[in-house]
C-alpha cells in the first residue's frame, strides 16, 4: 500500500490495520521465543548419540570387511 493510499484511509481502517499488525507482531515474537528455546535444548539425548556411534562404528567395520 502506498503512502498516498494510506492518507486516504478512514480512521477505522487505519485502526484495523494497526490492530492486525500488532497481532502479527505478537505472533512473530512468540514464534521467535519458541525458536530460541528450541535452539538451546539438546536435540540428541545421550542414548541417541550412543546409538549413532554404534551404527557408525558398525558401518565402518562393514566397509573395511570386518565382522561387527
Chimera marker file (.cmm) of the C-alpha trace (Angstrom):
<marker_set name="trace">
<marker id="1" x="0.000" y="0.000" z="0.000" r="1" g="1" b="0" radius="0.5"/>
<marker id="2" x="1.434" y="3.348" z="-0.978" r="1" g="1" b="0" radius="0.5"/>
<marker id="3" x="1.702" y="6.379" z="1.251" r="1" g="1" b="0" radius="0.5"/>
<marker id="4" x="-0.922" y="8.136" z="-0.856" r="1" g="1" b="0" radius="0.5"/>
<marker id="5" x="-3.369" y="5.255" z="-0.347" r="1" g="1" b="0" radius="0.5"/>
<marker id="6" x="-2.715" y="5.309" z="3.391" r="1" g="1" b="0" radius="0.5"/>
<marker id="7" x="-3.536" y="9.014" z="3.566" r="1" g="1" b="0" radius="0.5"/>
<marker id="8" x="-6.976" y="8.395" z="2.080" r="1" g="1" b="0" radius="0.5"/>
<marker id="9" x="-7.978" y="5.696" z="4.555" r="1" g="1" b="0" radius="0.5"/>
<marker id="10" x="-10.503" y="6.400" z="7.265" r="1" g="1" b="0" radius="0.5"/>
<marker id="11" x="-9.573" y="6.312" z="10.925" r="1" g="1" b="0" radius="0.5"/>
<marker id="12" x="-11.390" y="2.999" z="11.460" r="1" g="1" b="0" radius="0.5"/>
<marker id="13" x="-9.487" y="1.411" z="8.561" r="1" g="1" b="0" radius="0.5"/>
<marker id="14" x="-6.165" y="2.651" z="9.937" r="1" g="1" b="0" radius="0.5"/>
<marker id="15" x="-7.009" y="1.272" z="13.377" r="1" g="1" b="0" radius="0.5"/>
<marker id="16" x="-7.906" y="-2.058" z="11.825" r="1" g="1" b="0" radius="0.5"/>
<marker id="17" x="-4.537" y="-2.174" z="10.064" r="1" g="1" b="0" radius="0.5"/>
<marker id="18" x="-2.738" y="-1.271" z="13.287" r="1" g="1" b="0" radius="0.5"/>
<marker id="19" x="-4.634" y="-3.964" z="15.166" r="1" g="1" b="0" radius="0.5"/>
<marker id="20" x="-3.726" y="-6.571" z="12.525" r="1" g="1" b="0" radius="0.5"/>
<marker id="21" x="-0.056" y="-5.537" z="12.551" r="1" g="1" b="0" radius="0.5"/>
<marker id="22" x="0.055" y="-5.671" z="16.345" r="1" g="1" b="0" radius="0.5"/>
<marker id="23" x="-1.412" y="-9.201" z="16.354" r="1" g="1" b="0" radius="0.5"/>
<marker id="24" x="1.082" y="-10.287" z="13.690" r="1" g="1" b="0" radius="0.5"/>
<marker id="25" x="3.938" y="-8.752" z="15.680" r="1" g="1" b="0" radius="0.5"/>
<marker id="26" x="2.883" y="-10.592" z="18.848" r="1" g="1" b="0" radius="0.5"/>
<marker id="27" x="2.625" y="-13.839" z="16.912" r="1" g="1" b="0" radius="0.5"/>
<marker id="28" x="6.093" y="-13.392" z="15.431" r="1" g="1" b="0" radius="0.5"/>
<marker id="29" x="7.566" y="-12.574" z="18.844" r="1" g="1" b="0" radius="0.5"/>
<marker id="30" x="6.045" y="-15.742" z="20.284" r="1" g="1" b="0" radius="0.5"/>
<marker id="31" x="7.399" y="-17.802" z="17.394" r="1" g="1" b="0" radius="0.5"/>
<marker id="32" x="10.848" y="-16.268" z="17.838" r="1" g="1" b="0" radius="0.5"/>
<marker id="33" x="10.812" y="-17.084" z="21.546" r="1" g="1" b="0" radius="0.5"/>
<marker id="34" x="9.822" y="-20.678" z="20.782" r="1" g="1" b="0" radius="0.5"/>
<marker id="35" x="12.644" y="-20.991" z="18.261" r="1" g="1" b="0" radius="0.5"/>
<marker id="36" x="15.141" y="-19.511" z="20.716" r="1" g="1" b="0" radius="0.5"/>
<marker id="37" x="14.127" y="-22.012" z="23.387" r="1" g="1" b="0" radius="0.5"/>
<marker id="38" x="14.319" y="-24.891" z="20.924" r="1" g="1" b="0" radius="0.5"/>
<marker id="39" x="17.803" y="-23.935" z="19.795" r="1" g="1" b="0" radius="0.5"/>
<marker id="40" x="19.161" y="-24.076" z="23.343" r="1" g="1" b="0" radius="0.5"/>
<marker id="41" x="17.752" y="-27.529" z="24.072" r="1" g="1" b="0" radius="0.5"/>
<marker id="42" x="19.902" y="-30.558" z="23.366" r="1" g="1" b="0" radius="0.5"/>
<marker id="43" x="18.399" y="-32.267" z="20.337" r="1" g="1" b="0" radius="0.5"/>
<marker id="44" x="20.254" y="-35.541" z="20.839" r="1" g="1" b="0" radius="0.5"/>
<marker id="45" x="19.924" y="-37.415" z="24.091" r="1" g="1" b="0" radius="0.5"/>
<marker id="46" x="22.920" y="-39.453" z="25.282" r="1" g="1" b="0" radius="0.5"/>
<marker id="47" x="21.092" y="-42.634" z="24.251" r="1" g="1" b="0" radius="0.5"/>
<marker id="48" x="20.580" y="-41.387" z="20.709" r="1" g="1" b="0" radius="0.5"/>
<marker id="49" x="24.233" y="-40.305" z="20.463" r="1" g="1" b="0" radius="0.5"/>
<marker id="50" x="25.354" y="-43.745" z="21.642" r="1" g="1" b="0" radius="0.5"/>
<marker id="51" x="23.150" y="-45.430" z="19.025" r="1" g="1" b="0" radius="0.5"/>
<marker id="52" x="24.623" y="-43.182" z="16.336" r="1" g="1" b="0" radius="0.5"/>
<marker id="53" x="28.172" y="-44.039" z="17.433" r="1" g="1" b="0" radius="0.5"/>
<marker id="54" x="27.378" y="-47.748" z="17.346" r="1" g="1" b="0" radius="0.5"/>
<marker id="55" x="25.815" y="-47.504" z="13.895" r="1" g="1" b="0" radius="0.5"/>
<marker id="56" x="28.760" y="-45.532" z="12.531" r="1" g="1" b="0" radius="0.5"/>
<marker id="57" x="31.249" y="-47.976" z="14.065" r="1" g="1" b="0" radius="0.5"/>
<marker id="58" x="29.408" y="-50.963" z="12.557" r="1" g="1" b="0" radius="0.5"/>
<marker id="59" x="29.195" y="-49.292" z="9.159" r="1" g="1" b="0" radius="0.5"/>
<marker id="60" x="32.935" y="-48.576" z="9.145" r="1" g="1" b="0" radius="0.5"/>
<marker id="61" x="33.647" y="-52.191" z="10.091" r="1" g="1" b="0" radius="0.5"/>
<marker id="62" x="31.412" y="-53.427" z="7.251" r="1" g="1" b="0" radius="0.5"/>
<marker id="63" x="33.188" y="-51.152" z="4.771" r="1" g="1" b="0" radius="0.5"/>
<marker id="64" x="36.550" y="-52.479" z="5.947" r="1" g="1" b="0" radius="0.5"/>
<marker id="65" x="35.295" y="-56.062" z="5.633" r="1" g="1" b="0" radius="0.5"/>
<marker id="66" x="35.401" y="-56.718" z="9.361" r="1" g="1" b="0" radius="0.5"/>
<marker id="67" x="32.779" y="-58.504" z="11.406" r="1" g="1" b="0" radius="0.5"/>
<marker id="68" x="30.941" y="-56.293" z="13.949" r="1" g="1" b="0" radius="0.5"/>
<link id1="1" id2="2" r="1" g="1" b="0" radius="0.2"/>
<link id1="2" id2="3" r="1" g="1" b="0" radius="0.2"/>
<link id1="3" id2="4" r="1" g="1" b="0" radius="0.2"/>
<link id1="4" id2="5" r="1" g="1" b="0" radius="0.2"/>
<link id1="5" id2="6" r="1" g="1" b="0" radius="0.2"/>
<link id1="6" id2="7" r="1" g="1" b="0" radius="0.2"/>
<link id1="7" id2="8" r="1" g="1" b="0" radius="0.2"/>
<link id1="8" id2="9" r="1" g="1" b="0" radius="0.2"/>
<link id1="9" id2="10" r="1" g="1" b="0" radius="0.2"/>
<link id1="10" id2="11" r="1" g="1" b="0" radius="0.2"/>
<link id1="11" id2="12" r="1" g="1" b="0" radius="0.2"/>
<link id1="12" id2="13" r="1" g="1" b="0" radius="0.2"/>
<link id1="13" id2="14" r="1" g="1" b="0" radius="0.2"/>
<link id1="14" id2="15" r="1" g="1" b="0" radius="0.2"/>
<link id1="15" id2="16" r="1" g="1" b="0" radius="0.2"/>
<link id1="16" id2="17" r="1" g="1" b="0" radius="0.2"/>
<link id1="17" id2="18" r="1" g="1" b="0" radius="0.2"/>
<link id1="18" id2="19" r="1" g="1" b="0" radius="0.2"/>
<link id1="19" id2="20" r="1" g="1" b="0" radius="0.2"/>
<link id1="20" id2="21" r="1" g="1" b="0" radius="0.2"/>
<link id1="21" id2="22" r="1" g="1" b="0" radius="0.2"/>
<link id1="22" id2="23" r="1" g="1" b="0" radius="0.2"/>
<link id1="23" id2="24" r="1" g="1" b="0" radius="0.2"/>
<link id1="24" id2="25" r="1" g="1" b="0" radius="0.2"/>
<link id1="25" id2="26" r="1" g="1" b="0" radius="0.2"/>
<link id1="26" id2="27" r="1" g="1" b="0" radius="0.2"/>
<link id1="27" id2="28" r="1" g="1" b="0" radius="0.2"/>
<link id1="28" id2="29" r="1" g="1" b="0" radius="0.2"/>
<link id1="29" id2="30" r="1" g="1" b="0" radius="0.2"/>
<link id1="30" id2="31" r="1" g="1" b="0" radius="0.2"/>
<link id1="31" id2="32" r="1" g="1" b="0" radius="0.2"/>
<link id1="32" id2="33" r="1" g="1" b="0" radius="0.2"/>
<link id1="33" id2="34" r="1" g="1" b="0" radius="0.2"/>
<link id1="34" id2="35" r="1" g="1" b="0" radius="0.2"/>
<link id1="35" id2="36" r="1" g="1" b="0" radius="0.2"/>
<link id1="36" id2="37" r="1" g="1" b="0" radius="0.2"/>
<link id1="37" id2="38" r="1" g="1" b="0" radius="0.2"/>
<link id1="38" id2="39" r="1" g="1" b="0" radius="0.2"/>
<link id1="39" id2="40" r="1" g="1" b="0" radius="0.2"/>
<link id1="40" id2="41" r="1" g="1" b="0" radius="0.2"/>
<link id1="41" id2="42" r="1" g="1" b="0" radius="0.2"/>
<link id1="42" id2="43" r="1" g="1" b="0" radius="0.2"/>
<link id1="43" id2="44" r="1" g="1" b="0" radius="0.2"/>
<link id1="44" id2="45" r="1" g="1" b="0" radius="0.2"/>
<link id1="45" id2="46" r="1" g="1" b="0" radius="0.2"/>
<link id1="46" id2="47" r="1" g="1" b="0" radius="0.2"/>
<link id1="47" id2="48" r="1" g="1" b="0" radius="0.2"/>
<link id1="48" id2="49" r="1" g="1" b="0" radius="0.2"/>
<link id1="49" id2="50" r="1" g="1" b="0" radius="0.2"/>
<link id1="50" id2="51" r="1" g="1" b="0" radius="0.2"/>
<link id1="51" id2="52" r="1" g="1" b="0" radius="0.2"/>
<link id1="52" id2="53" r="1" g="1" b="0" radius="0.2"/>
<link id1="53" id2="54" r="1" g="1" b="0" radius="0.2"/>
<link id1="54" id2="55" r="1" g="1" b="0" radius="0.2"/>
<link id1="55" id2="56" r="1" g="1" b="0" radius="0.2"/>
<link id1="56" id2="57" r="1" g="1" b="0" radius="0.2"/>
<link id1="57" id2="58" r="1" g="1" b="0" radius="0.2"/>
<link id1="58" id2="59" r="1" g="1" b="0" radius="0.2"/>
<link id1="59" id2="60" r="1" g="1" b="0" radius="0.2"/>
<link id1="60" id2="61" r="1" g="1" b="0" radius="0.2"/>
<link id1="61" id2="62" r="1" g="1" b="0" radius="0.2"/>
<link id1="62" id2="63" r="1" g="1" b="0" radius="0.2"/>
<link id1="63" id2="64" r="1" g="1" b="0" radius="0.2"/>
<link id1="64" id2="65" r="1" g="1" b="0" radius="0.2"/>
<link id1="65" id2="66" r="1" g="1" b="0" radius="0.2"/>
<link id1="66" id2="67" r="1" g="1" b="0" radius="0.2"/>
<link id1="67" id2="68" r="1" g="1" b="0" radius="0.2"/>
</marker_set>
